[in-house]
């Protein structure tokens, strides 16, 4: 499609130039009305499909390549439905589901999500794991990670999960399964009496005071890269209950990580979102100058690419021997991809490379 034919799409010339440079057809960004939205049905709730269809007044179309996923017309709202409020269904893009599916989660896996917010993928991981293992969610933004906590609690999926406000490029805590193997009696005796008890939404005064001090030391809601990760949630089966702060926050060297690191790591890195039609459409309301700053700005693009590489590097570092990492991003910026993947150590470790198309599936 030529530029003249796409001028009615109201996309700015700078963005059209960007699409041309990256070999993308501008018309794909006007297909939002034909792109369905997706929901995931919580396992065990299959008997409620007809009831859900009657409530939202539309048929749920099963997604053949993604278990428990259904598509529905984009105008259908689910937030007021009984099924949504009771945690039987939740909204999640099919492409996001594909990233989780690619982890090939098995019972007993210890999984790390280095960019956990806003939480739909985290919920799916815990759901698939079925409490037989653990999930550690990390995000640099406290308010966004708090939203993850709310989702886990709403859907009753928090038992095997723990959440840390931390910088994913430097996070270094191992799964709690490792503590029984790596402890050497080094914890201070007095700390053995100050162990984590069952999580309560109203935290003990001592913990609230410590968390408040951490937040006060930060310049914003983004966590400082030099402070300890802040634990803002843990479930009954997350491995946290009964251990001390010293035990939770102990780190191990690279050799030990090969044996006590994570089985699976997801790096769904922050990006420009140029690969998401829904995000690009939002700039029509936000203003195209915002798109220029957030998508087309070379300095921001370079910063994000460096951030993605650091997240990817740390994710690999935290894998145990034989572990598996999935890297996903909704950007089609060729220069950014070329920056990441020429590194020999990355090429050596990559076994699959899929392109997930614009919120709805596999190309």
Protein Blocks (a to p, Z undefined) as FASTA:
>chain_A
ZZklmmmnopafklmmmmmmnopafklmmmmmmpccdddddehilmmmmmmmmmnopacd
ddfklghiacddfklcfklpmklmnopaccddfklmmmmmmnopaehiacddfblbgolm
mmmmmmmnnopacdddddfblklmmmmmmmmmmnopmmmgccddddfklgcbdcfklmmm
mpghlacfklmmmccddddfbdcfklmmmmmmmmmmpmblbdcfkbccddfbdcfknomn
opafklmmpccdfklmmmmmcfbdcdddddehlmpmklmmmmmmnopklmmmmmmmmklm
mmmmmmmmmmmmmmmmmpcehiacddddddfbfklmmmmmmpmklmmmpmbdcddeehia
cZZ
